[in-house]
Amino acid sequence: MSEDAISFAHQNADKALDELKSILRIPSVSTLPEHAADMEVAADWLLERLDRLGFEGRKINSGGPPVVYGEWLLAGADAPVVLVYGHYDVQPVDPLDLWVSDPFDPDVRGDDLFARGASDMKGQVVAHLMAIEALKETTGIPINIKYLFEGEEEIGSVHLPEFIRANEELLGCDFCLNIDTGVIGPETPSLTASIRGMAYFEMRLQGPSGDLHSGTYGGAVVNPANTLAALIGKMHDEQGRVTLPGFYDDVLPLSDDERSDLAGLPQTDEWWIAKSGAPSLAGEHGYTATERATARPTLDVNGLLSGFTGEGGKTVLPSKAMAKISARLVPVQDPSKTYDSLLAFMELEAPAGVTWEVDMLSGAIASIIDRDSPQAKAALEALETVWGVPATFKREGGSVPVVGMIEEMLGVKSLMLGFGLPDDNLHAPNEKFHMPNYHRGIDTFIHFTAALAA
């Protein structure tokens, strides 16, 4: 049933490119107040496209930039209801001087389209809209669809939890299709089977009541900077394992099939070294770099601050020390239990002579799909049909908080199906979207939608 829609999409490939360029010209930077009007323009762009498709669309006040919601519920009670999630805000463009072309004047160079938001994630959003247009204009839309487009993903989805809680009935669905993701490589179709969660902490140590002269007091009082460094050093053992009490209690072990899938990905140790620019790799013993980076929990220092950090020297014994620490979590770890583990570690290890506080600044649960679900099978089938080679499962090392929100608040799983590439320069200068992936993404969404209906 999808061949007519595929032909329509191919005949309208130039239009699909023009549509993408159109929304990419809107500088919808959510973190900068001077772009508040642009956020409204981007929301109106989406609303107008939903109206064209015959969806019942509207902008809904969320406390920040509007949520754009649209629904098509004409496929019948027996057809699945799919909630499609996306976001229309983008990151700032700084540093501007590193861009080869204007970040809000889309520029096609070779097979890539360069613009802020091209891959993250306006390209994914427009690809899905174009796929639904192709179905509507040919065979009809065979499933029930609800669109949820937010404008705050790049600043932490500040108002989204409250919005979801207030609109549980409106957003009710059989599953969520999250299109804010990608594939392993341009010729390697893949489906995200799991994403990691996260717990983010700020740790503060206080020693003396004020900074002291290191020559006068050094060796007589506890130095909180030394103490913080020692504590961080104790957070991992010689095998690269995290030493927080109970940290691994709820970790779901990797199955043999999962390890086999990950081993088959083109992400060798050399790949990780090349992508990271690191001179060598490290981490938990007994696991490959791919497993450590995508499927095992981690604990990392993200920032340190203490004492004098300016030019030249100053012989100060600092009174305070602070660290930002994040834990990437895997199914079925709980961010709040990880917080308890860190507190227990501090109770055991922090010495006399300092007081300490640890705050959890944010948390998100990990998520894993049922690899044998109809949705996963439909996605793998669609990817293989379009790319012409079997698709594989992959895991994402990053976190997508909205996936956990939807799972906890609506009680449904998210399937992550998108077409960005690891080298698309997300959040960086010269962000791009690989145009063959964009057009194959449209085809994949068409086949996926048709397969769901079947």
C-alpha positions in Angstrom: 0.0 0.0 0.0 3.0 2.3 0.4 4.3 2.3 -3.2 2.1 5.1 -4.4 3.1 7.2 -1.4 6.8 6.5 -2.2 6.3 7.6 -5.8 4.6 10.8 -4.6 7.5 11.5 -2.2 10.1 11.0 -4.9 8.2 13.2 -7.3 8.1 15.9 -4.6 11.7 15.7 -3.5 12.4 19.3 -4.4 9.4 20.5 -2.4 10.6 18.4 0.6 13.9 20.2 0.4 12.3 23.6 0.1 10.0 22.9 3.1 13.0 22.0 5.2 14.9 25.1 4.1 11.9 27.2 5.0 11.7 26.3 8.7 15.5 26.3 9.0 15.5 30.0 8.1 13.6 30.7 11.4 16.1 31.3 14.2 14.1 29.6 16.9 16.8 29.7 19.6 14.9 28.9 22.9 17.6 30.0 25.3 17.9 33.6 24.1 15.1 36.0 25.0 15.6 38.1 21.9 14.4 35.1 19.8 11.0 34.8 21.6 9.2 36.2 18.5 11.0 33.6 16.3 9.8 30.8 18.6 6.2 31.9 17.8 7.0 32.1 14.1 8.4 28.5 14.1 5.3 27.3 16.1 3.0 29.0 13.5 5.0 27.3 10.7 4.3 23.9 12.1 0.6 24.8 12.8 0.1 25.9 9.2 1.6 22.6 8.0 -0.7 20.6 10.2 -3.7 22.5 8.9 -2.6 21.7 5.4 -2.6 18.0 6.2 -6.1 18.2 7.6 -5.0 17.7 11.2 -6.8 19.3 14.1 -3.9 21.5 15.2 -3.5 24.2 17.8 -0.9 26.0 19.9 -1.2 25.4 23.6 0.3 27.6 26.3 2.8 25.7 28.3 4.3 28.4 30.4 7.0 29.0 27.9 7.1 28.7 24.1 3.8 27.1 22.9 3.4 23.4 22.5 2.1 22.7 18.9 -0.4 19.8 19.0 -2.2 18.2 16.1 -4.3 15.0 15.7 -5.6 12.8 13.0 -8.0 10.3 14.5 -9.9 9.1 11.4 -8.2 5.8 10.9 -10.7 3.9 13.0 -10.8 2.4 16.5 -8.8 -0.7 15.4 -5.9 1.4 14.1 -3.1 2.2 16.5 -2.8 5.7 18.1 0.8 7.0 17.7 2.1 10.0 19.6 4.9 11.6 17.5 7.3 13.7 19.5 9.6 16.4 18.2 10.9 19.9 19.1 11.2 23.0 17.0 13.8 24.9 19.1 17.5 25.0 18.3 20.8 25.7 20.0 22.6 29.1 19.8 25.1 29.4 16.9 28.1 30.7 18.9 30.9 30.9 17.9 29.5 32.4 14.7 33.0 32.9 13.1 33.5 29.1 12.8 30.5 28.7 10.5 31.3 28.4 6.8 27.9 29.7 5.8 25.1 31.7 7.6 23.6 29.2 10.1 20.1 30.4 9.3 20.5 30.5 5.5 20.5 26.8 4.6 23.4 25.9 2.3 23.6 22.6 0.4 27.3 21.6 -0.1 27.7 18.2 -1.7 25.3 15.7 -0.1 24.9 17.8 3.1 22.6 20.7 4.1 24.2 23.0 6.5 22.1 25.1 9.0 21.4 25.3 12.7 18.7 22.8 13.5 19.2 20.8 10.3 19.7 17.5 12.1 18.6 18.5 15.6 15.9 18.3 14.8 13.9 20.2 12.2 15.1 17.8 9.5 13.6 14.9 11.3 10.3 16.7 11.9 9.8 17.8 8.3 10.7 14.3 7.1 7.8 12.9 9.1 5.4 15.6 7.9 6.4 15.0 4.3 5.9 11.2 4.7 2.4 11.8 6.1 1.6 14.2 3.3 2.6 11.5 0.8 0.3 9.0 2.4 -2.6 11.5 2.7 -2.3 12.4 -1.0 -2.2 8.8 -2.2 -3.4 5.9 -0.2 -4.6 7.8 2.9 -3.3 7.9 6.4 -3.8 4.4 7.8 -3.1 5.0 11.5 -4.2 7.6 14.1 -1.6 10.2 14.8 -1.1 12.8 17.5 1.8 15.3 17.1 3.5 16.9 20.1 6.1 19.5 19.2 7.7 21.4 22.0 9.9 24.5 22.0 12.0 23.9 25.1 14.0 20.7 24.5 17.3 22.5 24.1 16.8 24.1 27.5 15.7 21.0 29.4 12.0 20.8 28.5 11.3 23.1 31.5 7.5 23.1 31.3 6.9 19.8 29.5 6.4 17.6 32.6 3.6 19.9 33.8 2.1 20.0 30.3 2.0 16.2 30.1 0.5 15.8 33.5 -2.2 18.4 32.6 -3.0 16.7 29.3 -2.8 13.0 29.9 -6.1 12.3 28.2 -5.3 14.5 25.2 -1.9 12.7 24.7 -3.2 9.2 25.3 -1.7 6.7 22.8 -0.5 3.2 22.2 3.1 4.2 21.9 5.2 7.2 21.3 7.4 7.7 18.1 10.4 9.9 19.1 12.1 11.0 15.9 14.9 12.9 17.7 17.6 10.3 17.0 19.8 8.9 14.3 21.6 6.0 12.7 25.1 4.6 13.0 26.3 5.7 9.5 24.9 6.8 6.1 24.9 3.3 4.9 24.2 1.6 8.2 20.5 1.7 9.1 19.9 1.1 12.8 17.2 1.4 15.4 17.8 2.7 18.9 16.9 -0.1 21.3 17.9 1.7 24.5 18.9 5.1 25.8 20.7 5.8 29.1 19.2 7.9 31.9 21.0 10.4 34.0 21.4 11.8 37.5 23.3 15.1 37.8 24.8 16.3 41.0 26.5 19.3 42.6 28.9 18.4 45.4 30.2 21.2 47.8 32.8 20.9 50.5 33.5 23.5 53.1 36.7 23.6 55.2 37.9 26.7 57.0 35.5 29.7 57.3 37.6 31.6 54.7 40.6 31.2 52.4 43.9 30.9 54.2 47.6 31.5 53.5 49.0 28.1 52.5 52.3 28.9 54.1 50.8 29.7 57.4 48.1 27.0 57.6 49.1 24.4 55.1 49.6 21.1 56.8 47.6 22.1 59.9 44.1 22.2 58.5 42.2 20.0 56.0 42.3 21.4 52.4 38.8 20.9 50.8 40.4 20.9 47.3 42.7 18.1 48.2 39.9 16.3 49.9 37.6 16.6 46.9 40.3 15.3 44.6 40.8 12.3 46.9 37.1 11.6 47.1 36.7 11.7 43.4 39.7 9.3 43.1 38.0 6.8 45.3 34.8 6.8 43.2 36.3 4.2 40.8 38.3 1.1 41.5 41.3 -0.2 39.5 38.9 -2.2 37.3 37.1 1.0 36.3 34.0 0.2 38.3 32.1 2.8 40.2 32.5 2.2 44.0 29.3 3.9 45.2 27.5 1.5 47.5 24.7 -0.3 45.6 25.4 1.5 42.4 25.1 -1.6 40.3 22.2 -3.3 42.2 19.6 -2.5 39.6 21.6 -2.7 36.4 20.0 -5.0 33.8 22.7 -7.2 32.4 23.4 -7.3 28.7 22.0 -10.4 27.0 24.1 -12.4 24.6 22.0 -11.2 21.7 22.5 -7.5 22.8 26.3 -8.0 23.1 26.3 -9.7 19.7 24.4 -6.8 18.1 26.7 -4.2 19.6 29.8 -6.2 18.5 28.5 -6.1 14.9 28.3 -2.3 14.8 31.1 -0.5 12.9 32.3 1.1 16.2 35.7 -0.4 16.9 38.1 0.9 19.4 39.8 2.8 16.6 36.5 4.4 15.7 36.0 5.7 19.3 39.6 7.0 19.4 39.1 8.8 16.0 35.7 10.3 17.0 36.8 11.4 20.4 40.3 12.7 19.6 41.5 10.9 22.8 45.0 9.3 22.8 43.6 6.1 24.3 40.5 4.5 25.7 39.7 3.6 29.3 36.7 2.4 31.4 35.2 -0.6 33.0 37.1 -3.8 32.4 35.4 -6.7 30.7 33.4 -4.5 28.2 34.1 -3.1 24.8 34.3 0.6 24.3 30.9 0.5 22.6 29.3 -1.3 25.5 30.9 1.1 28.0 29.8 4.2 26.1 26.2 3.1 25.4 25.1 0.2 27.6 26.9 0.4 30.9 26.4 3.0 33.7 29.1 5.6 34.3 30.1 8.3 36.8 32.0 11.3 35.5 33.2 14.7 36.8 31.8 17.4 34.6 33.4 20.4 36.3 35.6 21.4 39.2 36.1 24.7 41.0 38.2 25.7 44.0 40.7 28.2 45.1 42.7 30.5 42.8 42.3 29.9 39.0 43.6 33.1 37.5 46.8 33.9 35.7 50.0 33.5 37.7 50.3 32.2 41.3 48.5 32.8 44.6 49.5 30.7 47.6 46.0 30.2 48.9 44.5 27.3 50.9 40.9 27.4 49.6 38.0 27.2 52.0 35.6 25.6 49.5 35.6 23.1 46.7 32.9 22.2 44.3 32.3 19.5 41.7 29.6 18.8 39.1 29.1 15.1 38.7 26.9 13.1 36.3 25.9 9.5 36.3 24.7 7.9 33.0 22.3 5.2 34.0 21.0 2.1 32.3 17.8 0.1 32.7 16.5 -0.3 35.4 18.5 2.1 37.5 16.7 4.9 39.4 18.2 8.4 39.6 17.0 8.8 43.2 18.6 5.6 44.2 21.8 6.7 42.6 21.6 9.9 44.7 21.2 7.7 47.8 24.3 5.8 46.7 26.4 9.0 46.4 25.2 10.2 49.8 26.2 6.8 51.3 29.6 7.1 49.7 30.1 10.5 51.2 29.0 9.3 54.6 31.6 6.6 54.5 34.5 8.4 52.9 34.4 12.1 53.7 36.9 12.9 56.4 36.6 15.1 59.5 37.7 18.7 58.9 35.2 19.4 56.1 31.4 19.6 55.9 29.7 18.6 52.7 26.5 18.9 50.7 25.3 17.1 47.6 22.3 18.2 45.6 20.7 16.3 42.7 20.0 18.9 40.0 18.2 16.7 37.5 17.4 13.1 36.8 16.0 11.0 33.9 15.3 7.3 33.7 16.8 5.0 31.2 14.5 3.3 28.6 14.6 0.1 26.7 12.3 -1.2 24.0 10.9 -4.7 23.5 13.0 -5.8 20.5 10.2 -8.2 19.5 7.4 -5.7 19.6 5.3 -5.0 16.5 6.6 -1.4 16.5 10.3 -2.5 16.5 9.6 -5.1 13.8 7.9 -2.6 11.7 10.8 -0.1 12.0 13.4 -2.7 11.2 11.4 -3.9 8.2 11.0 -0.3 6.9 14.7 0.5 7.4 15.8 -2.6 5.5 13.3 -2.0 2.7 14.7 1.6 2.1 18.4 1.0 2.7 18.5 -2.4 1.0 20.5 -4.0 3.8 19.4 -5.5 7.2 19.0 -3.0 10.0 20.5 -3.5 13.4 19.8 -2.5 17.0 22.0 0.1 18.6 22.1 1.8 22.0 22.4 5.5 22.7 24.8 6.6 25.4 23.1 10.0 25.8 19.8 10.7 27.6 16.5 11.9 26.3 14.5 13.0 29.3 11.2 13.2 27.4 11.3 9.4 26.9 11.3 8.9 30.6 8.6 11.5 31.1 6.3 9.9 28.7 6.9 6.4 30.0 6.3 7.5 33.6 3.4 9.8 33.0 1.5 8.3 30.1 2.5 4.6 30.7 3.8 4.0 27.2 7.1 3.2 25.7 8.9 5.3 23.0 10.3 4.0 19.8 13.2 6.1 18.7 13.5 6.2 14.9 15.5 9.0 13.2 18.2 9.6 10.6 20.9 11.9 12.0 24.5 11.0 11.8 27.2 11.0 14.6 29.2 13.6 12.7 26.3 16.0 12.1 27.9 18.6 14.5 24.9 18.8 16.8 25.1 21.9 19.0 28.3 22.9 17.2 29.2 25.2 14.3 28.4 23.8 10.8 25.6 21.6 11.9 24.4 19.5 8.9 21.9 16.9 7.7 22.9 14.3 5.2 20.4 14.8 2.3 20.3 11.1 1.2 19.3 10.3 4.8 16.6 13.0 4.7 15.0 11.6 1.7 15.4 8.0 2.8 14.0 9.0 6.1 10.8 10.2 4.4 10.6 6.8 2.6 11.2 5.0 5.9 8.5 6.8 7.7 6.1 5.9 4.9 6.9 2.2 5.0 6.9 2.2 8.8 3.4 3.8 9.0 2.1 1.4 6.5 3.6 -1.6 8.4 2.0 -0.4 11.6 -1.4 -0.4 9.9 -0.9 -4.0 8.8 
